[in-house]
Amino acid sequence: MKRFIQTIKNIYKIEELRKRIGYTIGIVLLYRLGSYVVLPGVDPNQLANLQNQTGSGLLGLLNMFSGGAFSNASIFALGIMPYISASIVVQLLGMAIPYFQKLQKEGESGRKKINQITRYLTVLITGFQAPGYIANLVSQLPASAITPFDPAVTSPSTFFWISSVIILISGTLFVMWLGERITDKGIGNGISLIIMIGIIARLPFALFGELVSRMEQKGGGLVIFIVELAVLIGVILISILLVQGTRKIPVQYAKRIVGNKQYGGVRQYIPLKVNAAGVMPIIFAQAIMFLPLTLAGFAESETLTGFAAAFTNINGFWYNFVFALLIVVFTYFYTAITINPNQMAEDMKKNNGFIPGVKPGKKTAEFIDQIMSRITLPGSLFLAFVAIMPALVSKIGVTGQFAQFYGGTSLLILVGVVLESHLLMRHYDGLTKSGRIKGRSSISMG
């Protein structure tokens, strides 16, 4: 406890870190307050059916990502997921269309253009999803609520529909802007952090619901609940190992070169992560898995049939099979974007470095690419396995809300974002010692 208090004091001494943490907390509070601001014309006291509908299943998962805003008929109801979907489309276009490939190579100016295109696409996707959400919202209201005397929607007219669509689009864009502010002036990746905050907001309800279920309905009592918590902690530790696991490649750097001979030198290591893509494959795959739900107008899976029913049942075989397959694909896709073996090989060559036993240049690039392929496959498969664990534990009686924290998108995003923020703050010596800023240390590759 004493060390914790001292750490807080040291954080307070670092002006930059203090401002970043304070700014992040302020943005998070603003986001959480917005999740309770109900759409104009909707009576929050008449949302019981909508909240029951989002208590489990894919709608429950979507509600968790939005931090409860979906079930509150909030101005932030659609959350950040339309922006994630737009980002997926733009990145896929970058692999197929020369114009986007050119933008990716233009540096900062190209990045700004890509961000602008992503925002426009976010507006289109949100504009497509918003009417489906509103239609589902109106269908969940009591029949007596659509009256002048006891209105849940005071006037489900054309004006209500148009204004609600505009507000939902604006809400998603505002959440996207909040995420960008956190990235620029706060701690960690803002988009991932906003998703994490929404997940954490649902954790107390999930814990309490599971405890009540064990004490009253399913039996087992407190002992089984404690066992479930122990297993959950074990899964968290495994997820941390998955996110942090690395394979180190030794690199020999020459101090001086005379002719073709190298004299002296120092050996360093390139750490290649088992899961270089982080939590992005999970977020991307989940965004795509929400598409059938969107096309069905956010209806309950029990009311759907055929393809829509199969891909909105989060405990079903086909949903989890496709979900796992998408995670594997996106892990390779995002790893290919993140790590460039040719660039790494070129940087090593410029700095008089080489991998022992491997020729510099093309052979080095092929060696690094081969190593990445070998370590990415088991990493992606294990990532997919952890992602579908909620469906597995739900078969043994764990409640739907609590099952989402037994791995799955929720747990991996929580672990990934917390570790990302922790690694960022580790650059500040005040977290452990004196309260002074500590510089970054890394292998210089040119």
N, C-alpha and C positions, 0 to 999 in steps of 0.2 A: 504494500500500500504506500509505503514511504517513497519507494522508487517511482511509483506511478505519479505521485504528487510532484516529485522532482522533475519528471519528464514533462508534465503539464507546464511547470514553471519555465523549463528550458524552451519549450515551444513558444511560450509567450514572449521570450526574450528575442526571438528571431522575427524581425518586423515583416519580412517578405512572407514567411510561412504563416505568421499570425493573420496577415491580410488575406492570404489564399484560403485558409481554413474558414475565417469569418465570412468571406465572400461566398464560399461554397455552401455554408450553413444557411446563409440568407437566401440563396437561390433555391435550395431544397425546401425551405419553409414556404417560399412563395409558390412553389410547385404543389406542395401538399395542401395549401390553402385553396388553390385553384381547383383541386380535385373534388372539393365540396361545394363549388359554385354551380348550382343547377341551371340547366338551360332555361331561358325566359319562357314563361308559359307552362312550365311543368311544375306540378305540386309535388314536392319531395315526400310528402306523407302518403302518397299513393303509389310508391315504387316497390311495394312488398313483392309483387309477382316478378318484377325484373331482378330483384335481389335474390329471390329463390332460384330463378333461372340461371343466375351466374354463380350459384353455390358450388357447382361441380362441373366436370366435363371441360370441353374446349373453351366454352364461354367463361368458365371459372378461371381457366388459365389466362385468357385474355384480360379478364378483370384484374387478375393479380399483376400482370404487366403494367396495367394502368394505375396501380395503387388503389383500386376500388373506385376509380372515376367512372368506369363503364357502368357499374351497377348504381351509381349515384346520379346517372343522367347528367354528368358534369360537362362543362365546356371543354374539358380535357379528356372526354370519354374515349376517343380513339387513340389517345396517347402518342407515343413516338413511333409506333410500328409502321405507319405509312411512310415515314422518312426512311426507315430501315429497308422497306420494300423498294423504294426509289433508289436507294444506294446500291442494292443488289442489281437492279436493272442496269444502272449506269456502269457498274463494274463489269457486268457481262458484255455490255456493248463495247467496252474498252478492249475486249479480246477479239471482237468480230468486225468492228467498223474502224477503218483507217482514221477517220476524223477524230474519234475519241482516243485512239492510240497516239495521234499527234499531240492532242491536248495533254496527255499524261507525260509526254516528254518535254513540254514547254516550261516546266518548273512552276514557279509561284503563279504566273499569269494563267497557265493552263489549269492549275488547281482551282483558281477562282472561277474560271468558266465552268469547270465540272461541277463545282458547288452550286453555281447558279442554275445549271440544268437540273441538278438533283432537287433543288427547291421547287422549280416549276413542275417537275414530275411528281413531287410530294403533293402539290396542290391538286393535280389531276387524280391521283390515287385516293386522296382523302375525299375529293368531290364524288368519287365513285362509291366509296364506302359509307359516306354520311347518310345518303337516303336509305340504305339498307338498315343502318342503325336506328334511324328515326322510325322507319316502318315497324321494326321489331319493338321499339319503345312504345309506340301507340298501341300495338297489338297486346302488350302485356298489361295495359292499364285496365282497371275495372270498367265495365260498361257504364256504370252510373257516374264514372268520373268524367265522361265527356259531356257534361251538362253545365249550364251556367251556374248551377247552385253548388256543385261539388267537383270542380274541375281538376283533373290531373294535367291535362292539356287544355288550357283555357279556350283555345281556338285552333284546332288542327286544320287550319286553312292553308291556302297557297302561301300566304305571307309567313305563317309559322314554319312551313317546310323550307322556304327559301332562306329565311333568317337563321334557322337552326343549322342548315348546311353551311352557311357563311361562318357562323360562330364556331362550328366544329372544325372547319378548315383553319380558321384563325387560331383556334386553341392548339391544334397540332403544330402549326408554324411557330407559335409562341413557345411551346415546349421544346421544339427543335432549337430555337434561339437561346433558350435557357441552357440547353446542353452545350451549345457552342460557347456561351459565356463561361461556363464551368471549365471547359477545356482550355480556354485562353487565359482566364484569370484565377481559376480555382485549382483543385487537386484532382488529377486523374482525367480519364476520358469522360466527358460530360454526358454523352448519350448513354453509355453503359452505366454510369452512376445513377442516372434518372431511372433506368429500368430497375437497378438494384434497390433503390429507395422504395419503389412501388412494391417490390417483392418483400422487403423487410416489413413494410407496413401491414402485410397480411400474415406475417409469421405468428404474432401473438394470438390471432383468431384461430389459426390452424392448430397451434399447441393446445389452446383451451378446448377446442372442439374435439381433438383426439382424446384429451384427458376425460372429458365428459362422456365420450363414447365408450371408453374402457371401463369407466366407473359404473355406467348405467346400462348400456345396451349390449355391447359385444363381450363384456366380461374380461377377466384377467386382472382387473384392478390396477393399482399403482405399480405393482411389480412388472407387469407387461409394459406399462407406459415407460418405466425406467429402462427396461431392456430396449425398447424402441429408440429412446434417446441415445443409449450407448451405441447402438448400430448406426444411428445418424451421425454421431461424432466420428465413428470409424470411416464412414463414407466420405465425410468432410476431409479427413486426413488423407485418404486415398486420392481425392480430387486435388488436394494441394500438391501431392507428389506428381500427379498428372500434369498440372499446370507448370510446375517448376522443373520437371525432369529435363536433363540435358545430356548430350553426348559431346565430349570435348575432343577437338582435333588439334594435335600438336603442330605448331608452326615455328620453324627455325628462321630467325632474322640475323643476317650477317652484319657485323659491325663495320667491316671494310672489305673491299674487293680489289684484288690486284690481278689483272689479266682475267683469267677464267677461274681463279681460285678464291675461296672465301676464307677469311681469317677472323677468328673469334666469333662471337654471336651470342644470341640470347633466345631461349625457347619460351614461347608463350602459347596460349590455347585459344582456339575459337570455340565458344560454347554454342552448339546447335541444339535448340530446344526440341524435345520430343513432340511438343504441341506448340509450334511456332505461331500458329494462328490464334491462340488464346481462346476467348469466348465467342469470337465473331462467327465461326461455323454454326454454333448453337443458335445465335440470334438470327442469322440469315435463314437457316433451315426452319426455324419456328415461324418466321415471317411468311415463308412460302406455305407452311402447313395451315396458316390462317386463311389462305385463299378460298378453299371450299366453303368455309364458314361465311366469308364475305359474299361469295356468289349466291349462297342460300339465304342471304338477307339476315344473318345473325340469328337464325332460328335454332331451336333446340334440336340436338341430334336425334332425340326420340321421335320427332315428327318428320324426319327425313327418311328417304329410302335410297337404295342403290349406291351409286358412287359417293354422293354427298354424305350418306349415313356412315359409310365405311371410313371416310376421311375426316369425320368430325368426332369419332369415338376415340378418345385419347387412350383408352385401354384395349382397343382392338388390335388385331394382328397387322392389318394392312397399314393403318396409321403409323404404328411404331416401326414397321419394316421400312416404309418409305422415309420416315423421319431419320432413322439410323443411316440409311443410304445417302440421304442428302447431307448429313453431317460429315460422312467420309469424303464425299465429293467436295464440299466446301472447305474442308480441312486442307485438302491438296490444292484447291484453287487459291485459298488465301495464303497458304505457305508459299506458293509460286509467286504471288504478288509481293510478299514480304521479303523473301530471300532470293537474291540474284547471284547464283554461283559464278557466272561469268564476271560480274563486277567484283566479287570477292577475290577471285583468282587474279584479276587485273590489278587490284589494289595491293595484293601481296607481292606481285612481281615488281611493282613500282617501288615498294619499300624493301626490296632485296630479301623477300621472305619466300619460303617454300615449305611444303609438307614433306617430311622425310620419306624418301622412297617413291615420290611422285614428281614427275616433271612439271615445271611451272607452265602457266598458260592454259591451253585447252585441256590437257590431262588433269590439271588441278581442278578446273571447273567440272569436268566429268566425275571426278572423285567426290567432290562436295555434293554434287547432284545425286550421286548414287547413295551416299550416306544419308542424305535428307529423305530419299525415297524409302530407305530401309527403316528409319526411325519414325517416319510419319505414318506408315501403315499401322503398326501396332498402336501408336498414339491415337490415330483417328478411330480405330476399332474400339479401343477402350473408352474414348470419349463418347462414341455412339452407345456403348453399353450402359455407361453411367446415365446417359440422357434418357434411356427407356426404362430405367429402374423404377420410376413411379408406377408404371403399368404393372410391373412384376410384384411390387410390395402391396399394391391394391388388391391383388388376388388373395392375399393372406389376411385381409380384414382391416388394413390401415385406411383411414378415412381419406377421401379424395383430396381435400385441401392439404392435409399433412403429408400425404404421399408425394406431393410435388417437391417437397424439400428433401426427399430421399434420393438425391441425385437430380437428374433431369435438368431442364433449362434453368430452373430457379437456383439450385445449389451451385451449378457451375458458373453462372453469372455472378453470384455472390462471392464465391471463392476468387474468381478471376479479377473482379473489380477491386476487391479488398487487397489482394496481393499487388495489383497494379498501383494502387494508391500508396501502399506500404513501400514499394520499391522507389516510388517518387520521393517519399519523405525520408528515405534512408540517406539521401544525399545531404540531409541536414544533420550535422553532428549533434545538435541540441536535443535530438530525440533520445540520445543515450548518455551524453556527457555534458558538454560545456555550454551549449546554446549558441554555438557559432556555426556558420555555414561551412559545410564540407564540400569540396569540389568533387566532380565525378571522376571516376577512374575507369578506363576502358582500354582495350587494345587498339592502338592506332593503326588504321589500315589505309591511311593516305587521305 
